Amino acid sequence: MAHEQHAQLIQTLHDCVTACNHCFDACLKEDDVKMMAECIRLDRECADICGYLEHAISRNSPFVSELAAVCATICEACGTECQKHDHDHCQRCAEACFKCAEACRSVA
């Protein structure tokens, strides 16, 4: 089963979704939400693709490696954006995104 083979990746994807969703929510509460717009947008993109890849793995999709490549690219972009902001939630999100990008590249 692919989902058993990729159990660690599934957990890493789940952790990234959680970090991105937390960052997204926290960014919306920042004083200068407009300044956080790109971070918010990429948090959504990243959480969505990570969640989709998690589901694709669990159903043994034949496109896992292709989706993982796209996921790595989006995670990297989100991590790079979040890293620009000093907020703790952004820094934690960046860390989760970079870890996820690395895990996805190993499958892509």
C-alpha positions, 0 to 999 in steps of 0.5 A: 500500500502506497499510504503505508510506504509514505506514512512519514510523508503523510505526517509531514504533509499533515503538519504543513497543512496545520502550520499553514492554516495556523499562519493563515489565521494568525496573519488575518489578525495582524495589524497590517493585513495588507502587508501579509497578503502574499503570505496569506495567499501562499498559506492557502495554496500550500495547505491546499496542495499538501492536503490534496497530496495527502489524499492522493497518496492514501488512494494510491494515485498514479500521479503521486510523484508529479503532485509531489514535485508541484507540492515541493515547489509551492511549499518552497515558495510559501516557506520563502515568503513566511521566512520574510516575516518576524512573526512566530507563526510565520517562522514556524510555518516556514520551517514546516514548509521547508521540511515538507518541500524536502520530503516531497522532493524525495518522492518526486 
